[in-house]
Amino acid sequence: MIAAMTTLILGLILFLGIHSARIFADGMRSRFIAERGLNSWKGLYSVVAIAGFVLICIGFGHARQQPVLLWSPPRWTHDLAALLTLVAFVLITAAYVPANGIKARVGDPMILGVKCWAAGHLLANGTLADVVLFGSFLAWAVLDFRAARQRRRADAQPQVAAAKRGRSAIVVVVGVLAWMLFAFDLHQPLIGVAPFPGFHAFLH
């Protein structure tokens, strides 16, 4: 268990650390890019992020085999997690659809989506590994969301491109469909947990 948690924490340090460069070390990041080029930074960023993600998957997977239960979340937290995850899928979709109203209003839908995803899973899971994983992502998302807004205010730039008609509807439809696909078909084989066990029992 100690080895699994150590691997998980190391992965989080690498993954969230490199994703926090603009929060805590924006000047160092800018100097690195100025001296070595943007592609060098992207290469370093990708290598560190991938290494961290792999360690997170390994550590969390092993930690789940010997769970340390901190509390037993009530049933309603699972329903709330499903709702927050649905919102997260819509927000993350909004980050990739140009000129949609959701992005125009929120500004940083990807980060806000991670925040919803992490908060929902943190509420619905009570093991030590869950708290470390989802709590870390939630803390990072809160800090990054605030930092992104501060950068935009400091740069005096418009938040995002103006919204175009119909784009928000596309975001919602695609986000909901992606959520349904993941929740009902992919979550159990990929993660090992069925978010809606009654639905899976009905299908099988």
C-alpha positions as CSV (number, residue, x, y, z in Angstrom):
1,M,0.0,0.0,0.0
2,I,2.8,2.4,0.8
3,A,4.5,1.7,-2.5
4,A,1.3,2.3,-4.4
5,M,0.6,5.6,-2.6
6,T,4.1,6.7,-3.2
7,T,3.8,6.0,-6.9
8,L,0.4,7.8,-7.0
9,I,1.8,10.8,-5.3
10,L,4.9,10.9,-7.4
11,G,2.7,10.7,-10.5
12,L,0.5,13.6,-9.3
13,I,3.6,15.7,-8.5
14,L,4.9,15.2,-12.1
15,F,1.5,15.5,-13.9
16,L,0.0,18.4,-11.9
17,G,3.4,20.0,-11.4
18,I,4.1,20.5,-15.1
19,H,0.5,21.6,-15.6
20,S,1.0,24.2,-12.8
21,A,4.0,25.9,-14.5
22,R,1.8,28.9,-15.4
23,I,0.5,29.1,-11.9
24,F,3.8,29.0,-9.9
25,A,6.6,29.4,-12.4
26,D,5.3,31.4,-15.4
27,G,8.5,33.5,-15.5
28,M,10.7,30.4,-15.6
29,R,8.5,28.9,-18.3
30,S,8.7,32.0,-20.4
31,R,12.6,32.1,-20.1
32,F,12.8,28.4,-21.1
33,I,10.7,29.1,-24.2
34,A,12.7,32.2,-25.0
35,E,16.0,30.3,-24.7
36,R,15.1,27.0,-26.2
37,G,12.0,27.5,-28.2
38,L,8.3,26.6,-27.9
39,N,8.7,23.1,-29.3
40,S,11.4,22.2,-26.7
41,W,8.9,23.3,-24.0
42,K,6.1,21.3,-25.5
43,G,8.4,18.2,-25.7
44,L,9.4,18.5,-22.1
45,Y,5.8,19.2,-21.1
46,S,4.6,16.1,-22.9
47,V,7.3,13.8,-21.5
48,V,6.7,14.8,-17.9
49,A,2.9,14.8,-18.3
50,I,2.9,11.3,-19.8
51,A,5.3,9.9,-17.2
52,G,3.1,11.4,-14.4
53,F,-0.1,10.0,-16.0
54,V,1.4,6.5,-16.2
55,L,2.5,6.6,-12.6
56,I,-0.9,7.9,-11.5
57,C,-2.6,5.0,-13.3
58,I,-0.2,2.4,-11.8
59,G,-0.3,3.8,-8.3
60,F,-4.0,4.3,-8.2
61,G,-4.7,0.9,-9.7
62,H,-2.5,-0.8,-7.1
63,A,-3.9,1.3,-4.2
64,R,-7.5,0.3,-5.1
65,Q,-6.5,-3.4,-4.6
66,Q,-5.8,-2.6,-0.9
67,P,-8.2,0.3,-0.1
68,V,-7.9,2.3,3.1
69,L,-11.5,3.4,3.8
70,L,-11.8,6.8,5.4
71,W,-15.6,7.0,5.2
72,S,-18.6,5.4,3.4
73,P,-20.3,8.0,1.2
74,P,-24.1,7.9,1.2
75,R,-25.9,6.8,-2.0
76,W,-26.9,10.4,-2.9
77,T,-23.3,11.4,-3.4
78,H,-23.1,8.9,-6.3
79,D,-26.1,10.6,-8.0
80,L,-24.5,14.0,-7.4
81,A,-21.2,12.7,-8.9
82,A,-23.1,11.5,-12.0
83,L,-24.6,15.0,-12.4
84,L,-21.3,16.8,-11.9
85,T,-19.6,14.5,-14.3
86,L,-22.3,15.2,-16.9
87,V,-21.7,18.9,-16.5
88,A,-17.9,18.2,-16.7
89,F,-18.3,16.5,-20.1
90,V,-20.3,19.4,-21.5
91,L,-17.8,21.9,-20.2
92,I,-14.8,19.9,-21.6
93,T,-16.6,19.7,-24.9
94,A,-17.1,23.5,-24.9
95,A,-13.3,23.9,-24.7
96,Y,-13.0,22.3,-28.2
97,V,-16.0,23.8,-30.1
98,P,-15.0,27.3,-31.4
99,A,-17.2,30.3,-30.6
100,N,-19.8,28.7,-28.4
101,G,-21.8,30.5,-25.8
102,I,-20.7,28.3,-22.9
103,K,-17.0,29.1,-23.5
104,A,-17.8,32.8,-24.0
105,R,-19.5,32.9,-20.6
106,V,-17.2,30.7,-18.6
107,G,-13.9,31.5,-20.2
108,D,-12.1,28.4,-19.1
109,P,-14.5,25.5,-19.5
110,M,-11.8,22.8,-19.5
111,I,-10.5,23.8,-16.1
112,L,-14.0,24.2,-14.7
113,G,-14.9,20.8,-16.2
114,V,-11.9,19.2,-14.3
115,K,-13.1,20.9,-11.2
116,C,-16.6,19.4,-11.5
117,W,-15.2,15.9,-12.3
118,A,-12.9,16.0,-9.4
119,A,-15.4,17.3,-6.9
120,G,-18.0,14.7,-7.9
121,H,-15.6,11.8,-7.5
122,L,-14.2,13.2,-4.3
123,L,-17.7,13.3,-2.8
124,A,-18.7,9.8,-4.0
125,N,-15.5,7.9,-3.0
126,G,-14.1,7.6,0.5
127,T,-10.8,5.8,0.3
128,L,-7.4,7.3,0.9
129,A,-6.3,6.9,-2.7
130,D,-9.5,8.6,-3.9
131,V,-9.0,11.5,-1.6
132,V,-5.4,12.0,-2.7
133,L,-6.2,11.6,-6.4
134,F,-9.4,13.6,-6.7
135,G,-8.5,16.1,-4.0
136,S,-5.3,16.9,-5.8
137,F,-7.0,17.5,-9.1
138,L,-9.7,19.6,-7.4
139,A,-7.1,21.8,-5.7
140,W,-5.1,22.2,-8.9
141,A,-8.3,23.1,-10.9
142,V,-9.3,25.8,-8.3
143,L,-5.8,27.4,-8.4
144,D,-5.5,27.1,-12.2
145,F,-8.9,28.6,-12.8
146,R,-8.1,31.6,-10.7
147,A,-4.6,32.0,-12.3
148,A,-6.1,31.9,-15.8
149,R,-8.5,34.7,-15.0
150,Q,-5.8,36.8,-13.4
151,R,-3.7,36.5,-16.5
152,R,-6.5,37.6,-18.8
153,R,-7.2,40.6,-16.6
154,A,-3.5,41.5,-16.5
155,D,-3.2,41.2,-20.3
156,A,-6.4,43.3,-20.8
157,Q,-7.4,40.9,-23.5
158,P,-11.0,39.9,-24.4
159,Q,-12.0,36.7,-22.6
160,V,-12.8,34.5,-25.7
161,A,-14.2,34.8,-29.2
162,A,-17.8,36.0,-29.5
163,A,-20.4,33.2,-29.5
164,K,-22.0,32.0,-32.7
165,R,-25.6,30.9,-32.9
166,G,-26.2,27.2,-32.5
167,R,-22.7,26.3,-31.1
168,S,-23.9,25.9,-27.5
169,A,-26.5,23.4,-28.6
170,I,-23.8,21.4,-30.4
171,V,-21.7,21.5,-27.2
172,V,-24.5,20.2,-25.1
173,V,-25.6,17.4,-27.4
174,V,-22.0,16.2,-28.0
175,G,-21.2,16.5,-24.3
176,V,-24.2,14.5,-23.2
177,L,-23.7,11.8,-25.8
178,A,-20.0,11.5,-24.8
179,W,-21.0,11.3,-21.2
180,M,-23.6,8.5,-21.9
181,L,-21.0,6.5,-23.9
182,F,-18.4,6.7,-21.2
183,A,-20.8,6.2,-18.2
184,F,-22.8,3.3,-19.7
185,D,-20.2,1.5,-21.9
186,L,-16.6,2.5,-21.1
187,H,-16.4,3.3,-17.4
188,Q,-16.6,-0.2,-16.2
189,P,-14.1,-1.9,-18.7
190,L,-11.7,1.0,-18.4
191,I,-12.0,2.0,-14.7
192,G,-13.4,-1.2,-13.3
193,V,-16.4,0.5,-11.7
194,A,-20.0,0.6,-13.0
195,P,-21.5,4.0,-12.3
196,F,-24.9,2.6,-12.8
197,P,-24.8,-1.0,-11.7
198,G,-28.6,-1.5,-12.1
199,F,-28.3,-0.5,-15.8
200,H,-25.4,-2.9,-16.4
201,A,-27.3,-5.7,-14.7
202,F,-30.3,-5.0,-16.9
203,L,-28.2,-5.2,-20.0
204,H,-26.6,-8.4,-19.0
